[in-house]
């Protein structure tokens, strides 16, 4: 996740307060210096670091912790609230008809982002269209057309035209029936005068409701100047951060948001058109500080279930608590998990497991887990319907046949059967559980006020 190193460093700093009930000036000074180092290491602009750390220090010294609150939790709450304020209190993109103009340097990910945003709007019930105006970069039209096809959204572009302003004008006319029109513009390797002049002309032509600056998460200190010039030219209403699936520090994105007085609008979290999230400040910072993001997790689960047969009459998730848990059920769950994205991203959304809490695992632990899921998938593809419905019939001879057919080994087949048995026993514990028992269990999982109910139901942050 973006700023993952920052999150790990911030949590390490806060752990210095473990066991303390009150703060003195030395404690606050030490923690603020650690926070400053963490932010600077993440490529956040120096002036912004000082502004943020001053606010944290002032509040930590002046505000009295609520009764029963530890010093660590008090400072954690302050850090959380100041970071939420920094990245923007609300999303820049509402669910309504609009025209969105994308700006940014070449290589920032604008074309991919246009398709991702269009896909996201389409899943929310709106009809989007992508308009490609880039005549500068070779292959821009072909890439945009292919990405729009993958997103299954309308597309307009003209590979034979030379004037991007004319393409924009004709594109707006051709996509008049669309609810949301996303206009992709050309980028350059630097903020050249012709880039700025071109995008200003396009901006006047399409008259966008919102202009978004697309930034690579690895932009670093260069974000400040880039954000300022685009803000002066066309006005920036929000920032989309791309390539968050890599190792980028991401601090430049926070700088850009502060420089433009806007907020983060979308996060690009992977390579496919489905790897996109509308930015939710409380959930983002919760993940950063290792407190999870159950609202985003629930959205991913819902989307994954829909894409893996949630409407299939032969498979109803609620029936798991009423009947037998078969290998077919397990297969559907694994398919859904694969569609939810990389496991480390999913872990970030679970309170207590995210934000670097899994750092003690070997570096390849997540990859091994995903490889094992793929192996299990091949094993189940080699099983008969009768075996999937009743795994207990799988004896030695069937194990040997399944291993040969799946290209795995007998041990992998046995591990799959053992995994199924464990999951079956877990589900058995839920069967017959009353509403009161279920609510008590959910409360333990999510905590009081800001856990599962607060974040999934009311959309509140981890502090209620």
ZAMARGU-4260 file (C-alpha; in steps of 0.2 Angstrom, whole numbers, plus 5000, padded with zeros to 4 digits):
<rodrens>
0) 5000/5000/5000 | 5005/5018/4997 | 5016/5025/5011 | 5018/5008/5019 | 5035/5012/5025
5) 5029/5028/5033 | 5015/5018/5042 | 5027/5006/5049 | 5039/5020/5055 | 5024/5030/5063
10) 5018/5014/5072 | 5036/5011/5078 | 5037/5029/5085 | 5020/5027/5094 | 5026/5011/5102
15) 5038/5021/5112 | 5023/5027/5122 | 5017/5009/5126 | 5013/5008/5144 | 5012/5027/5148
20) 4997/5035/5155 | 5002/5053/5153 | 5014/5063/5142 | 5027/5075/5146 | 5036/5087/5135
25) 5051/5075/5132 | 5039/5062/5127 | 5030/5073/5114 | 5047/5080/5108 | 5054/5063/5105
30) 5038/5057/5096 | 5037/5072/5085 | 5055/5070/5079 | 5052/5052/5075 | 5036/5057/5065
35) 5046/5071/5056 | 5060/5058/5051 | 5046/5046/5045 | 5038/5059/5034 | 5054/5066/5027
40) 5059/5048/5023 | 5043/5046/5013 | 5047/5061/5002 | 5035/5072/5010 | 5039/5091/5007
45) 5049/5099/5021 | 5037/5113/5024 | 5022/5102/5025 | 5032/5090/5037 | 5035/5105/5049
50) 5017/5111/5048 | 5010/5093/5052 | 5022/5090/5066 | 5019/5107/5074 | 5000/5103/5074
55) 5003/5086/5082 | 5015/5093/5095 | 5003/5107/5100 | 4988/5095/5102 | 4998/5082/5111
60) 5003/5095/5124 | 4987/5104/5126 | 4973/5091/5124 | 4969/5081/5139 | 4967/5062/5135
65) 4949/5055/5139 | 4948/5045/5154 | 4955/5028/5153 | 4964/5032/5137 | 4983/5027/5136
70) 4996/5040/5130 | 4999/5030/5114 | 4981/5029/5109 | 4979/5048/5113 | 4993/5052/5101
75) 4988/5039/5088 | 4971/5048/5088 | 4979/5065/5085 | 4990/5058/5071 | 4976/5050/5063
80) 4965/5066/5063 | 4979/5077/5057 | 4983/5065/5043 | 4965/5063/5038 | 4964/5082/5037
85) 4980/5083/5027 | 4974/5071/5013 | 4957/5079/5012 | 4941/5076/5022 | 4930/5071/5007
90) 4932/5063/4990 | 4934/5074/4975 | 4922/5064/4964 | 4904/5062/4967 | 4892/5049/4959
95) 4884/5061/4946 | 4885/5065/4927 | 4900/5075/4924 | 4916/5078/4913 | 4933/5074/4920
100) 4949/5081/4913 | 4965/5071/4916 | 4982/5080/4917 | 4999/5074/4921 | 5016/5070/4914
105) 5020/5056/4902 | 5022/5040/4911 | 5011/5045/4925 | 4997/5032/4920 | 4984/5044/4913
110) 4978/5032/4900 | 4976/5017/4911 | 4968/5028/4924 | 4955/5035/4912 | 4949/5017/4909
115) 4950/5012/4927 | 4939/5027/4932 | 4927/5023/4918 | 4926/5005/4924 | 4923/5011/4942
120) 4909/5023/4936 | 4901/5009/4926 | 4900/4998/4941 | 4891/5012/4951 | 4877/5012/4938
125) 4883/5027/4927 | 4887/5026/4908 | 4905/5032/4906 | 4915/5036/4890 | 4934/5039/4887
130) 4939/5052/4875 | 4958/5050/4870 | 4966/5067/4864 | 4984/5062/4864 | 4992/5064/4847
135) 5010/5066/4854 | 5014/5048/4861 | 5015/5034/4848 | 5002/5020/4852 | 4992/5031/4864
140) 4976/5029/4853 | 4978/5010/4853 | 4982/5008/4871 | 4967/5019/4876 | 4955/5009/4864
145) 4961/4992/4871 | 4960/4998/4889 | 4942/5004/4886 | 4938/4987/4878 | 4944/4979/4894
150) 4934/4991/4905 | 4919/4988/4893 | 4915/5006/4891 | 4912/5018/4877 | 4927/5026/4868
155) 4931/5040/4856 | 4947/5044/4847 | 4954/5048/4830 | 4971/5040/4826 | 4972/5050/4810
160) 4969/5067/4817 | 4983/5079/4822 | 4974/5092/4832 | 4970/5086/4850 | 4958/5101/4853
165) 4948/5096/4838 | 4947/5078/4844 | 4941/5084/4861 | 4927/5094/4853 | 4922/5080/4841
170) 4923/5067/4856 | 4912/5078/4867 | 4899/5078/4853 | 4901/5059/4849 | 4898/5054/4867
175) 4884/5066/4871 | 4874/5051/4878 | 4887/5047/4891 | 4884/5051/4909 | 4902/5053/4913
180) 4915/5059/4900 | 4933/5056/4905 | 4945/5066/4894 | 4963/5059/4893 | 4976/5072/4887
185) 4994/5071/4881 | 5009/5071/4893 | 5027/5076/4891 | 5043/5071/4899 | 5043/5088/4908
190) 5032/5103/4911 | 5035/5110/4894 | 5026/5126/4888 | 5018/5117/4873 | 5010/5104/4885
195) 5003/5118/4896 | 4996/5127/4881 | 4988/5112/4874 | 4980/5107/4889 | 4973/5124/4893
200) 4965/5124/4875 | 4957/5107/4878 | 4951/5113/4895 | 4943/5128/4887 | 4935/5117/4874
205) 4927/5103/4885 | 4924/5114/4900 | 4926/5100/4913 | 4917/5099/4929 | 4933/5093/4937
210) 4951/5092/4933 | 4962/5078/4941 | 4981/5078/4942 | 4987/5060/4939 | 5003/5056/4949
215) 5014/5041/4949 | 5016/5036/4968 | 5035/5037/4965 | 5035/5056/4960 | 5044/5062/4976
220) 5049/5080/4979 | 5045/5084/4961 | 5027/5084/4965 | 5026/5101/4972 | 5032/5110/4956
225) 5021/5099/4945 | 5006/5102/4955 | 5008/5121/4956 | 5010/5123/4938 | 4995/5112/4933
230) 4985/5121/4947 | 4989/5138/4939 | 4985/5133/4922 | 4969/5123/4923 | 4965/5122/4942
235) 4966/5105/4950 | 4951/5098/4959 | 4959/5081/4965 | 4973/5069/4963 | 4974/5052/4957
240) 4988/5042/4963 | 4994/5027/4952 | 5006/5012/4953 | 5003/5009/4972 | 5006/4991/4970
245) 5025/4994/4969 | 5038/5000/4982 | 5035/5019/4979 | 5036/5030/4995 | 5021/5040/4990
250) 5025/5056/5000 | 5024/5067/4985 | 5006/5063/4983 | 5003/5071/5000 | 5013/5086/4995
255) 5003/5088/4978 | 4986/5087/4988 | 4992/5101/5000 | 4999/5112/4986 | 4983/5112/4976
260) 4971/5113/4991 | 4962/5098/4984 | 4960/5080/4990 | 4965/5063/4983 | 4951/5056/4972
265) 4956/5039/4966 | 4970/5026/4970 | 4977/5014/4957 | 4982/4999/4966 | 4987/4987/4952
270) 4988/4983/4933 | 4970/4978/4928 | 4956/4990/4925 | 4948/4983/4941 | 4962/4989/4952
275) 4955/5005/4957 | 4947/5013/4973 | 4939/5029/4976 | 4948/5037/4990 | 4941/5037/5007
280) 4952/5047/5019 | 4947/5038/5035 | 4950/5021/5028 | 4966/5026/5019 | 4974/5033/5035
285) 4967/5018/5045 | 4976/5006/5034 | 4992/5017/5035 | 4992/5016/5054 | 4988/4997/5054
290) 4969/4999/5060 | 4962/4991/5044 | 4948/4997/5032 | 4933/4986/5033 | 4922/4997/5022
295) 4934/4995/5007 | 4936/4976/5012 | 4917/4974/5011 | 4916/4983/4994 | 4930/4971/4987
300) 4921/4956/4994 | 4904/4961/4987 | 4912/4964/4970 | 4922/4948/4970 | 4906/4938/4975
305) 4897/4946/4960 | 4910/4941/4948 | 4912/4923/4954 | 4894/4918/4953 | 4886/4927/4967
310) 4870/4927/4956 | 4872/4908/4952 | 4857/4898/4958 | 4868/4884/4962 | 4879/4893/4975
315) 4872/4904/4989 | 4884/4911/5002 | 4871/4911/5015 | 4868/4893/5013 | 4885/4889/5020
320) 4878/4892/5038 | 4863/4880/5034 | 4870/4865/5025 | 4886/4856/5021 | 4902/4866/5016
325) 4908/4857/5000 | 4924/4859/4990 | 4913/4868/4977 | 4910/4881/4991 | 4928/4882/4995
330) 4932/4884/4976 | 4920/4899/4975 | 4928/4907/4990 | 4946/4905/4982 | 4940/4912/4966
335) 4933/4927/4975 | 4949/4929/4985 | 4959/4930/4969 | 4948/4943/4962 | 4949/4954/4978
340) 4967/4958/4973 | 4985/4954/4981 | 4984/4946/4998 | 4995/4960/5006 | 4982/4973/5000
345) 4968/4963/5008 | 4978/4960/5024 | 4980/4979/5025 | 4961/4981/5026 | 4959/4969/5041
350) 4961/4977/5058 | 4977/4971/5067 | 4984/4962/5052 | 4987/4977/5040 | 5000/4991/5039
355) 5015/4981/5040 | 5009/4970/5055 | 5014/4955/5044 | 5032/4961/5042 | 5039/4947/5052
360) 5033/4934/5039 | 5046/4929/5026 | 5047/4940/5011 | 5039/4927/5000 | 5026/4921/5012
365) 5012/4930/5002 | 5018/4924/4985 | 5018/4906/4992 | 5001/4908/4999 | 4995/4914/4982
370) 5004/4900/4973 | 4996/4888/4985 | 4979/4894/4981 | 4983/4892/4962 | 4989/4874/4966
375) 4973/4870/4975 | 4963/4877/4960 | 4971/4865/4948 | 4968/4851/4960 | 4949/4855/4962
380) 4948/4857/4943 | 4954/4839/4942 | 4941/4832/4953 | 4924/4825/4949 | 4908/4834/4954
385) 4904/4820/4966 | 4921/4822/4974 | 4919/4841/4975 | 4902/4838/4984 | 4908/4825/4996
390) 4927/4826/4998 | 4926/4811/5011 | 4925/4799/4996 | 4943/4804/4991 | 4954/4789/4996
395) 4972/4784/4991 | 4968/4779/4973 | 4958/4794/4970 | 4972/4805/4977 | 4984/4797/4965
400) 4973/4800/4950 | 4969/4818/4955 | 4988/4822/4958 | 4992/4816/4941 | 4978/4825/4932
405) 4982/4842/4941 | 5001/4841/4938 | 5004/4842/4957 | 5008/4829/4970 | 4998/4818/4982
410) 5004/4829/4997 | 4996/4844/4989 | 4979/4835/4987 | 4980/4830/5005 | 4984/4848/5010
415) 4968/4854/5001 | 4957/4841/5009 | 4965/4846/5026 | 4961/4864/5023 | 4944/4860/5018
420) 4941/4851/5034 | 4948/4865/5044 | 4936/4878/5036 | 4921/4866/5038 | 4924/4865/5056
425) 4925/4884/5058 | 4909/4886/5048 | 4901/4872/5060 | 4904/4884/5074 | 4893/4897/5067
430) 4879/4886/5063 | 4865/4887/5077 | 4873/4903/5083 | 4859/4916/5089 | 4859/4934/5084
435) 4865/4939/5101 | 4880/4927/5100 | 4884/4933/5082 | 4883/4952/5088 | 4895/4948/5102
440) 4907/4939/5091 | 4907/4954/5078 | 4910/4966/5092 | 4925/4957/5097 | 4932/4957/5079
445) 4928/4975/5076 | 4930/4983/5093 | 4918/4996/5101 | 4911/5010/5091 | 4924/5010/5077
450) 4925/4992/5071 | 4915/4982/5060 | 4898/4990/5063 | 4905/5008/5063 | 4916/5007/5047
455) 4905/4996/5036 | 4888/5002/5042 | 4890/5020/5046 | 4906/5023/5037 | 4914/5031/5052
460) 4933/5030/5055 | 4941/5019/5069 | 4938/5032/5082 | 4919/5032/5080
</rodrens>
